[in-house]
């Protein structure tokens, strides 16, 4: 059953086409998250929700 589901997922994702605009938006979003994370780590040394110090 697992192999069957995996083939379905792969088939569906291969049919998806992403425009250049969408690629650019995803890239900018990822860069923004990285900047946000760096700034947050400078202020907060641990997670406020769970108290873990590991980034």
C-alpha positions as CSV (number, residue, x, y, z in Angstrom):
1,X,0.0,0.0,0.0
2,X,2.8,2.4,0.8
3,X,4.4,2.0,-2.6
4,X,1.1,2.6,-4.3
5,X,0.5,5.9,-2.3
6,X,4.1,7.0,-3.0
7,X,3.6,6.5,-6.8
8,X,0.4,8.5,-6.7
9,X,2.1,11.4,-4.8
10,X,5.0,11.4,-7.2
11,X,2.8,11.4,-10.2
12,X,0.7,14.3,-8.9
13,X,3.7,16.5,-8.0
14,X,5.4,16.0,-11.3
15,X,2.4,17.5,-13.1
16,X,2.6,20.7,-11.2
17,X,4.3,23.6,-13.0
18,X,5.5,26.7,-11.1
19,X,5.8,30.0,-12.8
20,X,8.9,32.2,-12.5
21,X,6.9,34.7,-10.4
22,X,5.9,31.9,-7.9
23,X,9.6,30.7,-7.7
24,X,10.7,34.3,-6.9
25,X,8.0,34.7,-4.2
26,X,9.1,31.4,-2.6
27,X,12.7,32.4,-2.7
28,X,12.0,35.8,-1.1
29,X,9.8,34.2,1.5
30,X,12.6,31.8,2.5
31,X,15.2,34.6,2.7
32,X,12.8,36.6,4.9
33,X,12.3,33.7,7.2
34,X,16.0,33.3,7.6
35,X,16.4,37.0,8.4
36,X,13.6,36.8,10.9
37,X,15.0,33.7,12.6
38,X,18.5,35.3,13.0
39,X,17.0,38.4,14.5
40,X,14.7,36.4,16.8
41,X,17.6,34.2,18.0
42,X,19.6,37.4,18.9
43,X,16.7,38.4,21.2
44,X,15.4,35.1,22.4
45,X,17.9,32.5,23.4
46,X,15.3,29.8,23.8
47,X,11.9,28.9,22.6
48,X,9.1,30.7,24.5
49,X,6.7,27.8,24.0
50,X,8.8,24.8,25.0
51,X,12.0,26.3,26.5
52,X,14.4,24.5,24.1
53,X,17.7,26.2,23.5
54,X,18.4,24.4,20.2
55,X,17.8,26.6,17.2
